[in-house]
Amino acid sequence: MKKTALDRLFSGVDWPPLIPGTLIRRYKRFLADVELKTGETVTAHCPNSGKMTESCLPGQPVYISFHDNPRRKLKYTWELIQMPGSLVGVNTQVPNRLVAESLRAALVPELAGYDRVRREVKAGENSRLDILLTGSNGSRCFVEVKNCTLVRDGVAAFPDAVTDRGRKHLVTLQELAAAGNRCVMFYLIQRTDANVFRPADEIDPAYGEELRRAVANGVEVLAWDVAIDLKRIRLRRRVPYRL
């Protein structure tokens, strides 16, 4: 895809105004109690369905956003946590947007050369994938984006909980690859302290097995980490992977 002057200005996804606090606890997957600097305790929505292992430590600094929407039951959203090794992005809605905008700006060399970026595309009767890239010659590249926050000793791993849905995405990508399409699994590591990526076989061995099968059947793997601060998040570098 051609890079425009506006694309060259793309420097990442900006966070909404952030409110600092301290994590008291995360519970019921989608709830987190946060103590603000005023001493007030608020309950924030946790937009992350995973276990958040290594990114959910009580007592750590966190950053939440406020949303004055009368339709929302919870006015706060948990966006970031400061872990000992890195600031970590919690919101799983960020990776898809960040990757899509980075592709539009031609910032991922491995996925350059396409003319159009579409999000949330139907792939088969009962499946949707995150991104479809199309070229002027009719070429298609399906990209599924996964959010990775689990890092131990410099090793990023996905998933951090059993994911039947994630495994089905791998099956769908293999079917599309067999039909002649290019297919890519894109793991976005929402932190800065990973040196390598691998499937978390100790958590979901079926997912790891399916990922290796997918690679053998032509599905490509990309893992990227981010540059992240309290203003914005952007892609930083490609991280090697091992299967």
Backbone hydrogen bonds in HBPLUS format (Angstrom, degrees):
<---DONOR---> <-ACCEPTOR-->    atom                        ^
c    i                          cat <-CA-CA->   ^        H-A-AA   ^      H-
h    n   atom  resd res      DA  || num        DHA   H-A  angle D-A-AA Bond
n    s   type  num  typ     dist DA aas  dist angle  dist       angle   num
A0008-ARG N   A0004-THR O   3.11 MM   4  6.46 152.4  2.19 149.7 156.2     1
A0009-LEU N   A0006-LEU O   3.05 MM   3  5.30 143.1  2.19 103.7 114.5     2
A0010-PHE N   A0007-ASP O   2.92 MM   3  5.31 158.6  1.97 112.5 119.6     3
A0013-VAL N   A0233-ILE O   2.82 MM 220  5.39 151.9  1.89 164.6 162.9     4
A0233-ILE N   A0013-VAL O   2.94 MM 220  5.39 149.4  2.04 141.2 150.2     5
A0015-TRP N   A0231-LYS O   2.97 MM 216  5.79 165.9  1.99 137.5 141.0     6
A0019-ILE N   A0064-ILE O   2.71 MM  45  5.16 155.8  1.77 153.5 161.7     7
A0064-ILE N   A0019-ILE O   2.97 MM  45  5.16 165.1  1.99 142.5 144.0     8
A0021-GLY N   A0062-VAL O   2.93 MM  41  5.30 140.0  2.09 155.5 152.2     9
A0062-VAL N   A0021-GLY O   2.93 MM  41  5.30 165.7  1.95 130.3 133.3    10
A0022-THR N   A0035-GLU O   2.86 MM  13  5.14 145.2  1.98 136.5 148.0    11
A0035-GLU N   A0022-THR O   2.90 MM  13  5.14 163.9  1.92 152.3 151.8    12
A0023-LEU N   A0060-GLN O   3.01 MM  37  5.70 170.0  2.02 164.4 163.4    13
A0059-GLY N   A0023-LEU O   2.73 MM  36  5.29 168.7  1.75 150.4 154.1    14
A0024-ILE N   A0033-ASP O   2.85 MM   9  5.38 166.0  1.87 156.1 155.1    15
A0033-ASP N   A0025-ARG O   2.85 MM   8  5.46 154.4  1.92 160.4 168.3    16
A0027-TYR N   A0031-LEU O   2.85 MM   4  5.39 160.5  1.89 143.9 150.4    17
A0031-LEU N   A0027-TYR O   3.13 MM   4  5.39 143.3  2.27 160.3 170.5    18
A0030-PHE N   A0028-LYS O   2.60 MM   2  5.62 147.4  1.70 106.8  96.9    19
A0046-CYS N   A0030-PHE O   2.89 MM  16  4.42 163.8  1.92 111.9 113.7    20
A0032-ALA N   A0044-ALA O   3.00 MM  12  5.22 137.5  2.19 149.2 156.5    21
A0044-ALA N   A0032-ALA O   2.75 MM  12  5.22 167.1  1.77 159.7 160.1    22
A0034-VAL N   A0042-VAL O   2.84 MM   8  5.42 168.1  1.85 165.1 169.3    23
A0042-VAL N   A0034-VAL O   2.87 MM   8  5.42 161.7  1.91 157.8 158.8    24
A0036-LEU N   A0040-GLU O   2.73 MM   4  5.39 168.3  1.75 174.2 171.8    25
A0039-GLY N   A0036-LEU O   2.94 MM   3  5.40 162.0  1.98 113.9 119.8    26
A0045-HIS N   A0076-TYR O   2.81 MM  31  6.08 172.0  1.82 143.4 140.8    27
A0078-TRP N   A0045-HIS O   2.93 MM  33  6.04 171.6  1.93 165.0 163.6    28
A0048-ASN N   A0046-CYS O   2.81 MM   2  5.55 141.2  1.96 101.1  91.6    29
A0092-THR N   A0047-PRO O   3.03 MM  45  6.07 175.4  2.03 162.4 163.6    30
A0055-SER N   A0052-MET O   2.99 MM   3  5.27 145.5  2.11 135.9 131.4    31
A0060-GLN N   A0057-LEU O   3.19 MM   3  5.94 153.2  2.26 144.4 146.1    32
A0082-GLN N   A0061-PRO O   2.83 MM  21  5.38 171.6  1.84 159.1 159.7    33
A0063-TYR N   A0080-LEU O   2.96 MM  17  5.10 154.5  2.03 139.0 138.2    34
A0079-GLU N   A0063-TYR O   2.95 MM  16  5.79 161.1  1.98 153.0 158.9    35
A0080-LEU N   A0063-TYR O   3.21 MM  17  5.10 162.2  2.24 141.4 144.8    36
A0065-SER N   A0077-THR O   2.81 MM  12  5.19 153.6  1.88 143.9 152.5    37
A0077-THR N   A0065-SER O   2.88 MM  12  5.19 148.4  1.98 141.3 150.0    38
A0067-HIS N   A0075-LYS O   2.68 MM   8  5.08 152.3  1.75 154.1 162.7    39
A0072-ARG N   A0069-ASN O   2.93 MM   3  5.48 158.4  1.98 119.4 126.2    40
A0090-VAL N   A0079-GLU O   2.84 MM  11  5.27 173.0  1.85 142.8 143.5    41
A0081-ILE N   A0088-VAL O   3.00 MM   7  5.33 151.2  2.09 146.0 154.8    42
A0088-VAL N   A0081-ILE O   2.82 MM   7  5.33 162.2  1.85 156.8 163.1    43
A0083-MET N   A0086-SER O   2.92 MM   3  5.32 148.1  2.02 153.1 150.4    44
A0086-SER N   A0083-MET O   3.19 MM   3  5.32 136.8  2.38 103.8 115.7    45
A0089-GLY N   A0190-GLN O   2.96 MM 101  5.16 162.1  1.99 146.9 152.9    46
A0094-VAL N   A0091-ASN O   3.30 MM   3  5.86 163.1  2.33 112.9 117.8    47
A0098-LEU N   A0094-VAL O   2.88 MM   4  6.00 168.6  1.89 166.0 169.9    48
A0099-VAL N   A0095-PRO O   2.85 MM   4  5.94 170.5  1.86 159.4 161.5    49
A0100-ALA N   A0096-ASN O   2.99 MM   4  6.03 164.5  2.02 145.5 150.5    50
A0101-GLU N   A0097-ARG O   2.95 MM   4  6.08 168.0  1.97 152.8 156.1    51
A0102-SER N   A0098-LEU O   2.95 MM   4  6.04 151.0  2.04 142.6 151.3    52
A0103-LEU N   A0099-VAL O   2.89 MM   4  6.11 148.1  1.99 148.8 157.3    53
A0104-ARG N   A0100-ALA O   3.00 MM   4  6.31 153.8  2.07 147.1 154.2    54
A0105-ALA N   A0101-GLU O   3.07 MM   4  6.29 139.7  2.24 137.6 148.0    55
A0107-LEU N   A0102-SER O   2.95 MM   5  5.31 169.7  1.97 156.1 157.2    56
A0106-ALA N   A0103-LEU O   2.99 MM   3  4.88 160.6  2.03 104.1 108.6    57
A0111-LEU N   A0108-VAL O   2.90 MM   3  5.54 155.6  1.96 123.0 130.7    58
A0112-ALA N   A0109-PRO O   3.32 MM   3  5.17 156.6  2.38 113.0 108.5    59
A0115-ASP N   A0134-THR O   2.80 MM  19  5.96 143.0  1.94 140.3 150.6    60
A0116-ARG N   A0134-THR O   3.15 MM  18  5.31 150.3  2.25 150.5 153.7    61
A0134-THR N   A0116-ARG O   3.13 MM  18  5.31 154.1  2.20 139.0 145.3    62
A0118-ARG N   A0132-LEU O   2.94 MM  14  5.14 160.3  1.98 146.9 153.1    63
A0132-LEU N   A0118-ARG O   2.82 MM  14  5.14 155.0  1.88 145.5 151.4    64
A0120-GLU N   A0130-ASP O   2.75 MM  10  4.62 147.5  1.85 125.7 127.5    65
A0121-VAL N   A0129-LEU O   2.92 MM   8  5.46 147.7  2.03 157.7 163.1    66
A0129-LEU N   A0121-VAL O   2.87 MM   8  5.46 157.2  1.92 159.1 163.4    67
A0123-ALA N   A0127-SER O   2.80 MM   4  5.30 176.3  1.80 142.4 141.5    68
A0131-ILE N   A0143-VAL O   2.97 MM  12  4.99 147.0  2.08 155.8 159.2    69
A0143-VAL N   A0131-ILE O   2.85 MM  12  4.99 170.4  1.86 148.8 149.1    70
A0133-LEU N   A0141-CYS O   2.83 MM   8  4.96 170.7  1.84 148.1 151.3    71
A0141-CYS N   A0133-LEU O   2.85 MM   8  4.96 150.5  1.94 147.0 150.6    72
A0135-GLY N   A0139-SER O   2.92 MM   4  5.02 152.6  1.99 141.0 144.9    73
A0138-GLY N   A0135-GLY O   2.99 MM   3  5.32 158.9  2.04 115.7 117.8    74
A0182-ARG N   A0140-ARG O   3.14 MM  42  6.27 164.3  2.17 160.8 156.6    75
A0142-PHE N   A0182-ARG O   2.88 MM  40  6.35 150.6  1.97 159.0 156.1    76
A0184-VAL N   A0142-PHE O   2.83 MM  42  6.21 154.4  1.90 162.6 170.6    77
A0144-GLU N   A0184-VAL O   3.01 MM  40  6.46 161.2  2.05 165.4 170.5    78
A0186-PHE N   A0144-GLU O   2.82 MM  42  5.93 179.0  1.82 161.7 161.7    79
A0146-LYS N   A0186-PHE O   2.85 MM  40  6.24 157.2  1.91 156.6 160.1    80
A0188-LEU N   A0146-LYS O   2.84 MM  42  6.08 161.7  1.87 168.2 174.5    81
A0148-CYS N   A0188-LEU O   2.84 MM  40  5.78 159.0  1.88 159.4 153.0    82
A0190-GLN N   A0148-CYS O   2.97 MM  42  6.15 145.5  2.09 152.6 163.3    83
A0157-ALA N   A0150-LEU O   2.96 MM   7  5.63 153.6  2.03 153.9 158.2    84
A0152-ARG N   A0155-VAL O   2.98 MM   3  5.24 158.9  2.02 139.0 139.9    85
A0155-VAL N   A0152-ARG O   2.88 MM   3  5.24 161.7  1.91 116.5 122.8    86
A0195-ASN N   A0154-GLY O   2.65 MM  41  5.24 175.5  1.65 146.2 145.3    87
A0156-ALA N   A0196-VAL O   2.83 MM  40  6.12 164.7  1.86 170.0 166.0    88
A0198-ARG N   A0156-ALA O   2.96 MM  42  6.38 141.2  2.11 149.3 160.7    89
A0200-ALA N   A0158-PHE O   2.81 MM  42  5.11 160.3  1.85 119.9 122.8    90
A0167-ARG N   A0163-THR O   3.17 MM   4  6.43 153.9  2.25 141.6 148.2    91
A0168-LYS N   A0164-ASP O   2.97 MM   4  6.24 152.9  2.05 147.4 154.6    92
A0169-HIS N   A0165-ARG O   3.06 MM   4  6.40 145.0  2.19 144.4 153.7    93
A0170-LEU N   A0166-GLY O   3.28 MM   4  6.65 147.5  2.40 140.8 148.4    94
A0170-LEU N   A0167-ARG O   3.10 MM   3  5.14 120.0  2.47  95.2 109.7    95
A0171-VAL N   A0167-ARG O   3.12 MM   4  6.53 149.2  2.22 145.1 153.5    96
A0172-THR N   A0168-LYS O   2.93 MM   4  6.22 158.7  1.97 150.6 156.0    97
A0173-LEU N   A0169-HIS O   2.95 MM   4  6.20 159.4  1.99 149.6 154.8    98
A0174-GLN N   A0170-LEU O   3.07 MM   4  6.30 151.2  2.16 142.7 150.0    99
A0175-GLU N   A0171-VAL O   3.10 MM   4  6.42 152.3  2.18 147.5 154.8   100
A0176-LEU N   A0172-THR O   3.00 MM   4  6.31 156.9  2.05 151.9 158.3   101
A0177-ALA N   A0173-LEU O   2.86 MM   4  6.05 153.4  1.93 147.1 154.7   102
A0178-ALA N   A0174-GLN O   2.94 MM   4  6.11 153.6  2.01 144.3 151.1   103
A0179-ALA N   A0175-GLU O   3.21 MM   4  6.45 129.8  2.48 133.4 145.7   104
A0179-ALA N   A0176-LEU O   3.13 MM   3  5.07 133.5  2.36  92.5 105.4   105
A0181-ASN N   A0176-LEU O   3.14 MM   5  5.65 160.7  2.18 148.0 144.7   106
A0180-GLY N   A0177-ALA O   2.99 MM   3  5.22 161.8  2.03 110.2 113.9   107
A0220-GLU N   A0183-CYS O   2.92 MM  37  6.22 170.8  1.93 154.4 151.4   108
A0185-MET N   A0220-GLU O   2.78 MM  35  6.12 165.4  1.80 156.3 158.6   109
A0222-LEU N   A0185-MET O   2.83 MM  37  6.15 161.9  1.86 169.6 170.1   110
A0187-TYR N   A0222-LEU O   2.78 MM  35  6.19 164.8  1.80 161.6 163.0   111
A0224-TRP N   A0187-TYR O   3.03 MM  37  6.43 157.0  2.09 160.8 166.8   112
A0189-ILE N   A0224-TRP O   2.84 MM  35  6.08 176.1  1.84 164.2 165.5   113
A0197-PHE N   A0240-PRO O   2.86 MM  43  6.27 146.2  1.98 145.2 156.0   114
A0242-ARG N   A0197-PHE O   2.88 MM  45  6.35 148.9  1.98 163.7 173.5   115
A0201-ASP N   A0199-PRO O   3.03 MM   2  5.69 129.0  2.30 105.9  91.2   116
A0203-ILE N   A0200-ALA O   3.04 MM   3  5.51 152.2  2.12 111.7 120.0   117
A0204-ASP N   A0200-ALA O   2.99 MM   4  6.23 172.4  1.99 164.1 165.8   118
A0207-TYR N   A0204-ASP O   3.07 MM   3  5.47 127.7  2.36 107.4 119.9   119
A0208-GLY N   A0204-ASP O   3.27 MM   4  6.69 162.3  2.30 154.6 158.9   120
A0209-GLU N   A0205-PRO O   2.97 MM   4  6.14 159.5  2.01 148.4 153.9   121
A0210-GLU N   A0206-ALA O   3.01 MM   4  6.14 154.7  2.08 140.6 147.4   122
A0211-LEU N   A0207-TYR O   2.85 MM   4  6.09 151.5  1.93 152.8 161.0   123
A0212-ARG N   A0208-GLY O   3.09 MM   4  6.33 162.5  2.12 149.2 152.9   124
A0213-ARG N   A0209-GLU O   3.04 MM   4  6.28 150.7  2.13 141.3 149.9   125
A0214-ALA N   A0210-GLU O   2.81 MM   4  6.01 152.2  1.89 144.8 152.7   126
A0215-VAL N   A0211-LEU O   2.98 MM   4  6.28 159.7  2.02 153.0 157.2   127
A0216-ALA N   A0212-ARG O   3.08 MM   4  6.29 157.3  2.13 142.5 148.7   128
A0217-ASN N   A0213-ARG O   2.99 MM   4  6.23 128.8  2.26 137.6 151.7   129
A0217-ASN N   A0214-ALA O   2.99 MM   3  4.95 130.9  2.23  93.8 108.0   130
A0219-VAL N   A0214-ALA O   2.94 MM   5  5.33 165.9  1.96 143.7 139.0   131
A0218-GLY N   A0215-VAL O   3.14 MM   3  5.23 158.9  2.18 111.4 110.5   132
A0239-VAL N   A0223-ALA O   2.65 MM  16  5.28 171.2  1.66 145.4 148.6   133
A0225-ASP N   A0237-ARG O   3.04 MM  12  5.79 155.9  2.10 163.1 169.0   134
A0236-ARG N   A0225-ASP O   3.09 MM  11  5.76 161.9  2.12 134.1 130.2   135
A0227-ALA N   A0234-ARG O   2.84 MM   7  5.38 156.8  1.89 150.2 158.0   136
A0234-ARG N   A0227-ALA O   2.99 MM   7  5.38 154.3  2.05 152.6 160.0   137
A0229-ASP N   A0232-ARG O   3.13 MM   3  5.78 162.5  2.16 165.5 170.9   138
